[in-house]
Structures are given as structure tokens and as C-alpha cells.
Amino acid sequence: MPAMIVLDSHIWFWWINLEHQRLPSALLAEIESAPRVGVSPVSCFELALASRRGRLTLPLPVREWLALAPTGSGVELLPFTPAIAARAVELAEIHRDPFDRIIIATALEMDGRLASVDGHFADYPELAGRLIV
């Protein structure tokens, strides 16, 4: 079983802001026991954009939150590599969100599992046995 868990953007947001009650208990237990937990850099963009559009409230100004978020939480900011970009392009456009495909590709390229409650992710056959909901 892969040791790395890659967090989807909303899971990372809830985790880092200590909104653990929003996480399914099984998913929370998986994250807490994982030897490595990471997040794609595109999650920084997604959360900043959601904040700008009023879809979520960051506890600090965007730049400040983004500077602090990857540190001190035990969540590793993963690289965005050419291999991840290629894998993301190869994935089917099941729900047409390129950032989600990058997050999925990150989990696959890191040989990890993906923590998400996004219902569309289960439609990706590549995530069979890798999706934590």
C-alpha cells in the first residue's frame, strides 16, 4: 500500500485550519497515521482563487496564509514536475477541471493515495484502490 497521501485542496484547507470535524473519521485517521502527507502546488492557487471569489475565508491575507500554510502542519508541498503534467494531460476529462487532474496525477506519480470527498474522483479508474474518502 502506498505510504504517501496526497490531499485534495479542500481536505488540505480543512486539515490546516483544524476543521477536523469536516473530515470523515476514517479519512482523518488515515491522514494522522500516514508517514508522509503532501499537497500539490495547484492547491495553493485553488484556495487563493476560492478566497478571492468569496467561496472560503482564509484566516490571514492570501499571501501570508500561503507563505505559512505549507509549514508547521506536517504537510509537504510536493513538486509539479513534467511527469505530473504529462500524466494530468493523459487523464480523461471526466469533469473537465484541470487542477483536479493535476492533483490526481500528483498522487499517481508519487505512488500515493488521494484523500478527497470530491465525488468525481471515483470515476477515474486510475484511482481504484488509491482513493480515500
Residue frames relative to the residue before (quaternion, step in Angstrom):
aa qw qx qy qz dx dy dz
M 1.0000 0.0000 0.0000 0.0000 0.00 0.00 0.00
P 0.5104 -0.6606 0.4499 0.3173 3.63 -0.85 0.92
A 0.4192 -0.7338 0.4870 0.2204 3.55 -1.00 0.89
M 0.6613 0.5092 -0.2984 0.4631 3.60 1.12 -0.67
I 0.1089 -0.7406 0.6568 0.0911 3.55 -1.12 0.75
V 0.1889 -0.7529 0.6239 0.0908 3.54 -0.86 1.05
L 0.2875 -0.7724 0.5475 0.1446 3.56 -0.81 1.04
D 0.4221 -0.6384 0.5791 0.2808 3.54 -1.07 0.79
S 0.7073 -0.5056 0.2861 0.4028 3.59 -1.15 0.57
H 0.7082 0.4556 -0.2879 0.4561 3.60 0.76 -0.96
I 0.6115 0.5352 -0.3531 0.4637 3.59 1.08 -0.64
W 0.6370 0.5204 -0.3177 0.4717 3.58 0.98 -0.86
F 0.6442 0.5278 -0.3197 0.4520 3.58 0.92 -0.90
W 0.6822 0.4711 -0.2913 0.4772 3.58 0.86 -0.92
W 0.6453 0.5322 -0.3183 0.4461 3.58 0.98 -0.87
I 0.7411 0.4431 -0.2436 0.4417 3.57 0.67 -1.09
N 0.7111 0.4133 -0.2486 0.5115 3.58 1.16 -0.56
L 0.4713 -0.7243 0.3964 0.3100 3.55 1.34 0.40
E 0.3826 0.6857 -0.5099 0.3513 3.56 1.04 0.87
H 0.0578 0.8665 -0.4922 0.0591 3.54 0.97 0.96
Q 0.5705 0.5943 -0.3883 0.4130 3.60 1.14 -0.45
R 0.6333 0.5323 -0.3330 0.4524 3.61 1.18 -0.39
L 0.6342 0.5309 -0.3215 0.4611 3.57 1.27 -0.34
P 0.5029 -0.6146 0.4977 0.3488 3.60 -0.94 0.77
S 0.5850 -0.6377 0.3676 0.3405 3.59 -0.90 0.91
A 0.6437 0.5148 -0.3331 0.4580 3.62 0.98 -0.75
L 0.6465 0.5122 -0.3120 0.4716 3.56 1.02 -0.81
L 0.6294 0.5335 -0.3222 0.4640 3.58 0.98 -0.84
A 0.6594 0.5077 -0.3050 0.4630 3.58 0.92 -0.90
E 0.6341 0.5293 -0.3251 0.4605 3.60 1.01 -0.79
I 0.6662 0.4961 -0.3053 0.4657 3.58 0.89 -0.92
E 0.6806 0.5107 -0.2940 0.4354 3.57 0.86 -0.97
S 0.7488 0.3981 -0.2214 0.4815 3.60 1.06 -0.65
A 0.5020 0.6719 -0.4211 0.3452 3.60 1.25 -0.15
P 0.4632 -0.6816 0.4857 0.2915 3.60 -0.98 0.77
R 0.7848 0.0924 -0.0527 0.6105 3.59 1.17 -0.58
V 0.0299 -0.7635 0.6451 -0.0085 3.55 -0.99 0.95
G 0.0056 0.8249 -0.5635 0.0447 3.55 -0.80 1.00
V 0.1960 -0.7486 0.6221 0.1191 3.50 -1.38 0.24
S 0.4751 -0.6609 0.5066 0.2843 3.55 -1.11 0.75
P 0.5641 -0.6043 0.4360 0.3557 3.60 -1.07 0.62
V 0.5810 0.5815 -0.3941 0.4111 3.62 1.12 -0.45
S 0.5511 0.5968 -0.4015 0.4229 3.59 1.19 -0.36
C 0.5764 0.5655 -0.3752 0.4552 3.59 1.13 -0.58
F 0.6692 0.4893 -0.2891 0.4787 3.56 0.94 -0.92
E 0.6592 0.5231 -0.3182 0.4365 3.59 0.86 -0.94
L 0.6980 0.4623 -0.2817 0.4687 3.59 0.88 -0.89
A 0.6240 0.5235 -0.3412 0.4692 3.59 1.02 -0.72
L 0.6644 0.4965 -0.2981 0.4725 3.58 0.96 -0.86
A 0.6419 0.5157 -0.3231 0.4665 3.59 0.98 -0.82
S 0.6305 0.5201 -0.3255 0.4754 3.57 1.06 -0.73
R 0.6627 0.5137 -0.3035 0.4526 3.57 0.89 -0.93
R 0.7188 0.4352 -0.2354 0.4884 3.56 1.06 -0.79
G 0.5305 -0.6714 0.3815 0.3496 3.58 1.29 0.08
R 0.4536 0.7053 -0.4376 0.3246 3.60 1.21 0.32
L 0.7777 0.0335 -0.0493 0.6259 3.56 1.26 -0.29
T 0.3309 -0.7320 0.5643 0.1904 3.52 -1.26 0.48
L 0.2591 -0.7482 0.5938 0.1428 3.53 -0.73 1.09
P 0.5117 -0.6747 0.4347 0.3064 3.60 -1.02 0.71
L 0.7474 0.2321 -0.1448 0.6054 3.58 1.35 -0.19
P 0.6488 -0.4504 0.3880 0.4750 3.61 -1.23 0.10
V 0.6821 -0.5453 0.3041 0.3806 3.57 -1.08 0.82
R 0.6975 0.4728 -0.2959 0.4500 3.61 0.68 -1.02
E 0.6627 0.5009 -0.3048 0.4659 3.56 0.96 -0.84
W 0.6509 0.5116 -0.3160 0.4634 3.58 0.93 -0.89
L 0.6806 0.4935 -0.2900 0.4574 3.58 0.90 -0.92
A 0.6300 0.5273 -0.3358 0.4606 3.59 1.09 -0.62
L 0.7438 0.4108 -0.2119 0.4829 3.58 1.05 -0.78
A 0.5772 0.6632 -0.3687 0.3017 3.59 1.01 -0.80
P 0.7211 0.4411 -0.2968 0.4443 3.65 0.78 -0.79
T 0.6901 0.4576 -0.2879 0.4811 3.61 1.18 -0.24
G 0.8275 0.3077 -0.1892 0.4298 3.53 -1.18 0.54
S 0.6689 0.4951 -0.3141 0.4570 3.60 1.20 -0.06
G 0.4864 -0.6586 0.4358 0.3737 3.56 1.25 -0.23
V 0.5812 0.5496 -0.3755 0.4682 3.58 1.30 0.14
E 0.3162 -0.7711 0.5361 0.1341 3.52 -0.76 1.17
L 0.3419 -0.6994 0.5845 0.2286 3.58 -0.95 0.86
L 0.2605 -0.8109 0.5129 0.1076 3.55 -0.38 1.29
P 0.5484 -0.6165 0.4391 0.3555 3.60 -1.16 0.41
F 0.2819 -0.6783 0.6365 0.2353 3.51 -1.34 0.29
T 0.0626 -0.8491 0.5232 -0.0356 3.54 -0.12 1.35
P 0.6531 -0.4827 0.3873 0.4364 3.59 -1.25 0.20
A 0.6257 0.5354 -0.3478 0.4482 3.63 1.02 -0.69
I 0.6403 0.5025 -0.3228 0.4830 3.59 1.03 -0.75
A 0.6360 0.5235 -0.3308 0.4604 3.59 0.97 -0.83
A 0.6640 0.4981 -0.3079 0.4649 3.59 0.91 -0.90
R 0.6544 0.5082 -0.3177 0.4610 3.59 0.91 -0.88
A 0.6414 0.5314 -0.3262 0.4470 3.59 0.97 -0.82
V 0.6647 0.4949 -0.3007 0.4720 3.59 0.98 -0.81
E 0.6585 0.5241 -0.3030 0.4472 3.59 1.10 -0.68
L 0.5767 0.5953 -0.3788 0.4119 3.60 1.17 -0.46
A 0.5541 -0.5934 0.4690 0.3477 3.55 -1.16 0.64
E 0.4312 -0.6829 0.5253 0.2681 3.57 -1.13 0.67
I 0.0450 -0.8563 0.5145 0.0017 3.54 0.66 1.15
H 0.8151 0.0246 -0.0380 0.5775 3.59 0.95 -0.71
R 0.5360 -0.7268 0.3326 0.2717 3.52 1.26 0.67
D 0.5211 0.6107 -0.4441 0.3979 3.63 1.13 0.30
P 0.3147 -0.7884 0.4907 0.1967 3.61 -0.26 1.19
F 0.6252 0.5410 -0.3545 0.4367 3.61 1.05 -0.60
D 0.6286 0.5098 -0.3368 0.4811 3.58 1.04 -0.68
R 0.6422 0.5107 -0.3316 0.4657 3.59 1.00 -0.75
I 0.6199 0.5179 -0.3461 0.4771 3.62 1.08 -0.63
I 0.6449 0.5080 -0.3202 0.4728 3.60 0.96 -0.81
I 0.6406 0.5056 -0.3184 0.4824 3.60 0.96 -0.83
A 0.6689 0.5014 -0.2969 0.4615 3.58 0.88 -0.94
T 0.6048 0.5509 -0.3523 0.4546 3.59 1.07 -0.69
A 0.6586 0.4956 -0.3109 0.4733 3.58 0.88 -0.90
L 0.6727 0.4990 -0.3032 0.4545 3.59 0.90 -0.88
E 0.6993 0.4699 -0.2737 0.4640 3.59 0.86 -0.94
M 0.6770 0.4545 -0.2849 0.5040 3.59 1.15 -0.57
D 0.3605 -0.7405 0.4703 0.3171 3.57 1.37 -0.05
G 0.4556 0.6918 -0.4305 0.3584 3.51 0.98 0.92
R 0.4949 -0.5858 0.5314 0.3600 3.49 -1.39 -0.18
L 0.3332 -0.7481 0.5477 0.1713 3.55 -1.21 0.50
A 0.2108 -0.7681 0.5964 0.0994 3.56 -0.81 1.07
S 0.2755 0.7483 -0.5555 0.2356 3.55 -0.58 1.18
V 0.2384 -0.7307 0.6114 0.1884 3.53 -1.26 0.43
D 0.3760 0.7091 -0.4922 0.3371 3.58 1.26 0.41
G 0.4197 -0.7555 0.4542 0.2163 3.57 -0.51 1.19
H 0.6088 0.5779 -0.3522 0.4140 3.60 1.14 -0.55
F 0.5842 0.6219 -0.3784 0.3588 3.59 1.07 -0.66
A 0.6193 0.5584 -0.3477 0.4286 3.60 1.04 -0.67
D 0.6106 0.5667 -0.3463 0.4313 3.61 1.21 -0.37
Y 0.5977 0.5424 -0.3640 0.4647 3.60 1.26 -0.16
P 0.3661 -0.7586 0.4888 0.2271 3.63 -0.40 1.15
E 0.5738 0.6078 -0.3730 0.4026 3.59 1.14 -0.56
L 0.6914 0.4805 -0.2738 0.4648 3.60 1.18 -0.54
A 0.3556 0.7379 -0.5044 0.2733 3.61 1.24 0.08
G 0.8296 0.1513 -0.1525 0.5154 3.56 -0.75 1.09
R 0.6935 0.4602 -0.2671 0.4857 3.58 1.28 -0.07
L 0.6303 0.5607 -0.3276 0.4254 3.59 1.21 -0.36
I 0.1324 -0.7613 0.6322 0.0561 3.55 -0.91 1.02
V 0.0145 -0.8193 0.5724 -0.0292 3.58 -0.61 1.12
